[in-house]
Amino acid sequence: MMKTTITLQSGTSNLCASELQLFFLIKCNKESKLISTPYCIKVNEWDEINNCIQEPLAGTMRIRQLELLRCRIRWDIQQLEFVVEECIKKRKKERLLKIENIYQNICGKHSFFYYMDTVVKYYKRMEQIRTGETYQSALNSFKRFRKNIDVSLEDIESELLQTYVSYLKGKGLSHNTTSFYLHRLRATYNRAIDENLIEPKFPFKRINTSIEKTVKRAISIEAIRKLKSMELDESSSKAFSRDMFLFSFYTRGMSFIDIAYLKKKDIKNGMLTYRRKKTGQRLQIHWESCMQQIVNKYPAFSDSPYLFPILTNSQEERTQYHATLTRINRHLKEFGQMLELNIPLTMYVARHSWATTAYREGIPLSVISEGMGHESEKTTQIYLASLENETLDKANRQIINLI
């Protein structure tokens, strides 16, 4: 059986002494072929020992360019492997002789899988971890649809996306979950256009990515009072779950990931200052006694920089965060059943509940939006969408009562 290997090589560039040109060395049994690529890098960016492009230092201007270059190289190797395999199957004697001409036709494209992976890495590098995870989730879904067969950015077309939508619906996913994945695929595609990697073809133009109004995800202030007054063993994990929900509500619906990463130094002169993990937006909240009471119940270790004892191992912070959130939400759902609430109680309900309560108290939409760290009032309106139906129902009831 013929064995094929394709490795990356470097050589002196004819254009610039401080640059290296990259080549692909293709070996198939006793045959070998060196193919030149259009890619060049700086001499200090090449790893002589491992024959690969070095990882650039964080914060350097070249980090994004080198990420994209590695993306293109991985795609090229993948396509070359496919071409050589097809040549071998057809027993073409000239399989390596004409490979360079074939390569000229396939190079220059960009792998969608690899490119979206660079977007995930970008958000993680910017410490927008949750955003990176949403892109990773969308990428994983698209890979499952494609059965892990890659596609180039240039070949993302409307028909392919329509088939993907049908696939998701066939899996029983809701319209909003489908839109969630499509939004991130579209954002990735548009990013590639912004980086001048592809010419726009508008494949998402006929794809419905709208968000439908969700069911009510807020509970009343009376329900929150009942939750607060529940008799629980104060040393139990259930009490901690209840208190995290209350802390989120007290802090204008702070997301749990932001609660987990709060640091002791974030509280100064009676103010809590932090940046949202999701957007990087800086928020300030007046530190109230009810917040301090919860902190006093759960002091973090003296050598820990964090406010709460949630992240205790720096090597496994994300794992600890997810495990704690899962446990808290499990407890909250139990509380919701005990209180006979008509929706599943989760940490996210605290955020919706603060927005809804503020709106009902007559606080302007612009103030609520700023308080929650939303980038636009449109996002806040999604949180409050269920109130529109309540207002209409109340008006309808008044009219019916006139009869």
C-alpha positions in Angstrom: 0.0 0.0 0.0 1.4 3.4 -1.0 2.2 5.8 1.8 1.9 9.5 1.3 3.3 12.3 3.6 3.1 16.0 3.1 5.3 18.2 5.2 6.0 21.9 5.3 9.5 23.1 4.3 11.2 26.5 4.2 13.6 28.0 1.8 15.3 31.3 0.9 13.0 33.8 -0.7 14.1 35.4 -4.0 12.2 38.6 -3.1 13.6 39.4 0.4 16.6 38.2 2.3 14.8 38.6 5.7 12.0 36.3 4.6 11.6 32.6 3.9 9.4 31.0 1.3 7.3 28.0 2.2 7.1 24.7 0.3 5.3 21.5 0.5 7.4 18.3 0.3 5.2 15.4 -1.0 6.6 11.9 -0.6 4.8 8.9 -2.1 6.8 5.7 -1.6 10.1 6.4 -3.5 8.8 9.4 -5.3 9.0 13.0 -3.9 8.0 16.4 -5.1 8.7 19.9 -3.8 6.0 22.4 -4.5 6.4 26.1 -4.0 3.6 28.0 -2.3 2.8 31.7 -2.5 3.4 32.0 1.3 6.3 33.8 2.9 7.2 34.4 6.5 10.0 36.3 8.4 13.1 34.3 9.3 12.4 34.5 13.1 8.9 33.1 12.6 10.2 29.7 11.5 10.8 26.8 13.8 13.8 25.0 12.4 13.6 22.0 14.8 9.9 21.2 14.2 9.6 22.5 10.6 6.6 24.7 11.3 5.6 28.3 11.9 6.4 29.4 15.4 3.7 30.6 17.8 3.9 34.4 17.8 4.2 36.2 21.1 0.9 37.4 22.6 0.1 40.9 21.7 2.3 41.1 18.6 0.8 42.6 15.5 1.6 39.4 13.5 -0.5 37.0 15.6 -3.6 37.3 13.5 -1.8 37.1 10.2 0.1 34.0 11.2 -3.1 32.4 12.5 -4.7 32.9 9.1 -1.5 31.6 7.3 -1.6 28.4 9.4 -5.3 28.1 8.5 -4.5 28.3 4.8 -1.6 25.8 5.1 -3.8 23.2 6.9 -6.4 23.6 4.2 -3.9 23.2 1.4 -2.4 20.1 3.0 -5.8 18.6 3.4 -6.7 19.3 -0.3 -3.3 18.0 -1.5 -3.8 14.8 0.5 -7.1 14.3 -1.2 -5.7 14.9 -4.7 -2.8 12.5 -4.2 -5.1 9.9 -2.8 -7.3 10.2 -5.9 -4.3 10.0 -8.2 -3.2 6.8 -6.4 -6.7 5.3 -6.7 -6.6 6.0 -10.5 -3.1 4.6 -10.7 -1.8 7.6 -12.5 1.9 7.3 -13.2 2.3 11.0 -13.4 0.6 11.5 -10.0 3.4 13.7 -8.6 4.5 15.2 -11.9 1.4 17.2 -12.5 0.5 17.8 -8.8 2.0 21.3 -8.9 -0.4 22.3 -11.7 -3.3 20.9 -9.7 -2.1 22.7 -6.6 -2.2 26.1 -8.4 -6.0 25.5 -8.9 -6.8 24.6 -5.3 -4.5 26.9 -3.3 -5.6 30.3 -2.2 -8.9 29.1 -0.7 -9.6 29.1 3.0 -11.0 26.3 5.1 -14.2 27.2 6.9 -13.5 24.9 9.8 -9.9 26.1 10.3 -10.9 29.8 9.9 -13.8 29.6 12.4 -11.3 27.9 14.8 -9.1 31.0 14.5 -12.2 33.1 15.5 -12.7 30.9 18.6 -9.1 31.4 19.5 -9.4 35.2 19.0 -12.2 35.5 21.5 -10.4 33.3 24.0 -7.2 35.5 23.6 -9.4 38.5 24.2 -10.7 36.8 27.4 -14.2 36.7 26.0 -14.4 33.1 26.9 -18.1 32.6 26.8 -18.3 34.2 23.3 -15.6 31.9 22.1 -17.6 28.9 23.5 -20.7 30.0 21.6 -18.7 30.0 18.3 -17.1 26.7 19.2 -20.6 25.3 19.8 -21.8 26.5 16.4 -18.7 25.1 14.7 -19.2 21.7 16.3 -22.8 21.6 15.1 -21.7 22.5 11.5 -19.0 19.9 11.6 -21.6 17.2 12.7 -23.8 18.3 9.8 -20.9 18.0 7.4 -19.8 14.7 8.9 -16.5 16.4 9.6 -15.9 17.0 5.9 -14.4 20.5 5.5 -15.6 23.1 3.1 -13.9 26.3 1.9 -15.2 29.8 2.8 -15.6 30.4 -0.9 -18.0 27.4 -1.2 -20.4 28.5 1.5 -23.6 29.0 -0.5 -27.3 29.5 0.2 -28.2 25.9 -0.8 -25.7 24.4 1.6 -27.1 26.6 4.4 -30.7 25.7 3.6 -29.7 22.0 3.9 -28.1 22.8 7.2 -31.3 24.4 8.5 -33.3 21.3 7.4 -30.7 19.1 9.2 -31.1 21.1 12.5 -34.9 21.0 12.3 -34.7 17.3 11.7 -32.8 17.0 14.9 -35.7 18.7 16.7 -33.9 22.0 17.5 -36.0 25.1 18.1 -36.1 28.0 15.7 -34.1 30.2 18.2 -31.4 27.5 18.6 -31.1 27.2 14.8 -30.8 31.0 14.6 -28.2 30.9 17.4 -25.9 28.7 15.2 -26.6 30.6 12.0 -25.8 33.9 13.6 -22.4 32.7 14.5 -21.7 31.2 11.1 -22.8 34.4 9.4 -20.6 36.5 11.7 -17.7 34.2 10.8 -18.4 34.6 7.1 -18.7 38.4 7.4 -15.5 38.5 9.4 -13.7 36.8 6.5 -15.1 39.4 4.1 -13.9 42.2 6.4 -10.4 40.6 6.4 -10.5 40.6 2.6 -10.2 36.8 2.5 -13.2 36.3 0.2 -15.5 38.2 -2.1 -19.0 38.7 -0.7 -21.7 36.4 -2.2 -24.4 37.0 0.4 -25.2 33.3 1.0 -27.2 34.2 4.2 -29.5 36.6 2.4 -32.4 34.2 2.1 -31.7 32.4 5.4 -34.1 33.3 8.2 -31.9 34.1 11.3 -34.6 36.1 13.2 -35.1 35.5 16.9 -38.7 34.6 18.0 -40.0 35.9 21.3 -39.2 33.5 24.0 -41.4 32.4 26.8 -41.4 34.4 29.9 -38.2 33.9 31.9 -38.7 36.3 34.8 -40.4 35.7 38.2 -42.2 38.2 40.4 -40.7 40.1 43.3 -43.0 38.1 45.5 -41.5 34.8 44.3 -38.0 36.2 45.0 -39.0 37.1 48.5 -40.3 33.5 49.1 -37.0 32.2 47.7 -35.1 34.4 50.0 -37.1 33.3 53.1 -36.8 29.6 52.4 -35.5 27.6 55.4 -32.2 26.0 54.3 -29.2 24.7 56.1 -26.9 27.8 55.8 -23.8 25.6 55.4 -25.3 23.6 52.5 -24.6 23.9 48.8 -28.3 24.6 48.4 -28.1 27.7 50.5 -25.1 28.8 48.3 -27.2 28.3 45.2 -30.0 30.4 46.6 -27.6 33.1 47.6 -25.9 33.2 44.2 -29.3 33.8 42.6 -30.0 36.6 45.1 -26.5 38.1 44.6 -27.2 38.2 40.8 -30.5 39.9 41.3 -28.9 42.4 43.8 -26.2 43.3 41.2 -28.5 44.1 38.3 -28.7 40.6 37.0 -25.0 39.9 36.9 -24.1 36.8 34.9 -22.8 33.9 36.9 -19.5 33.8 34.9 -18.9 37.4 36.0 -19.8 36.5 39.6 -17.3 33.6 39.6 -14.5 35.8 38.3 -15.2 38.7 40.7 -12.0 39.7 42.6 -11.6 41.1 46.1 -9.9 44.2 44.6 -13.0 44.9 42.5 -14.6 46.5 45.6 -13.2 49.9 46.4 -14.7 53.0 48.1 -18.2 51.4 48.3 -18.3 50.6 44.6 -18.1 47.3 42.7 -16.3 47.6 39.4 -15.9 44.8 36.9 -15.8 44.0 33.2 -18.4 41.7 31.6 -16.7 38.5 30.3 -19.1 38.5 27.4 -18.5 42.0 26.0 -15.6 43.5 28.0 -17.8 46.4 29.0 -16.9 48.1 32.3 -19.7 48.3 34.9 -19.9 50.0 38.3 -22.5 49.1 41.0 -22.9 50.7 44.4 -21.9 48.1 47.0 -25.0 47.4 49.2 -25.2 45.7 52.6 -27.2 42.8 51.2 -24.3 42.0 48.9 -21.8 42.2 51.7 -23.9 39.8 53.8 -23.7 37.1 51.1 -19.9 37.6 50.7 -19.5 37.3 54.5 -21.2 33.9 54.4 -18.8 32.5 51.8 -15.3 33.9 52.3 -12.8 32.8 49.7 -9.4 31.5 50.8 -7.0 34.2 52.1 -4.5 33.6 49.2 -7.3 33.6 46.6 -7.8 36.8 44.5 -11.4 35.9 43.9 -14.4 37.2 46.0 -16.2 33.8 46.2 -14.8 30.3 46.7 -15.8 29.1 43.3 -12.6 29.0 41.3 -10.0 27.4 43.5 -7.7 25.7 40.9 -6.2 28.0 38.3 -5.6 25.1 36.0 -9.2 24.0 35.9 -11.2 27.3 36.3 -13.5 26.7 33.4 -14.3 23.2 34.5 -15.0 24.4 38.0 -17.2 27.2 36.7 -19.3 24.9 34.6 -19.6 22.3 37.4 -20.7 24.9 39.9 -23.2 26.5 37.5 -24.7 23.1 36.7 -25.1 22.3 40.5 -26.6 25.7 41.2 -29.2 25.4 38.3 -30.1 21.9 39.5 -30.8 23.3 43.0 -32.7 26.3 41.6 -35.0 24.1 39.6 -35.8 22.2 42.8 -36.6 25.5 44.5 -38.8 26.5 41.6 -40.8 23.3 41.9 -41.2 23.8 45.6 -42.5 27.3 45.1 -44.7 26.1 42.3 -43.3 28.5 39.7 -44.5 28.1 36.1 -41.0 28.3 34.6 -37.7 26.4 35.4 -35.7 28.5 37.8 -32.1 29.1 36.7 -29.4 31.7 37.3 -30.4 33.4 34.0 -33.9 34.0 35.4 -32.3 36.4 38.0 -31.2 38.6 35.1 -34.6 38.6 33.4 -36.3 39.2 36.7 -34.2 42.3 37.6 -35.0 43.8 34.1 -38.7 43.0 34.4 -39.0 44.3 38.0 -37.1 47.5 37.0 -39.4 48.0 34.0 -42.5 47.5 36.1 -41.2 50.1 38.6 -41.2 52.7 35.8 -37.4 52.8 35.3 -36.7 54.0 31.7 -35.6 51.4 29.2 -32.3 53.3 28.6 -31.4 53.1 32.3 -32.2 49.3 32.4 -30.1 48.7 29.3 -27.1 50.6 30.7 -27.5 48.9 34.1 -27.4 45.4 32.6 -24.4 46.2 30.3 -26.3 45.8 27.1 -24.8 47.3 24.0 -28.2 48.4 22.7 -31.7 48.8 24.0 -32.8 46.3 21.4 -31.2 43.5 23.5 -33.0 44.8 26.6 -36.3 44.7 24.7 -35.8 41.0 24.1 -35.7 40.5 27.9 -38.9 42.5 28.3 -40.8 41.1 25.3 -43.2 39.0 27.4 -44.4 42.2 29.1 -46.0 43.3 25.8 -48.3 40.4 25.8 -49.2 41.0 29.5 -50.1 44.6 28.7 -52.3 43.5 25.8 -54.0 40.8 27.9 -54.7 43.3 30.6 -56.2 45.7 28.1 -58.3 42.9 26.6 -59.5 41.9 30.1 -60.7 45.5 30.7 -62.6 45.5 27.5 -64.3 42.2 28.2 -65.3 43.4 31.6 -67.2 46.2 30.0 -69.7 43.7 28.6 
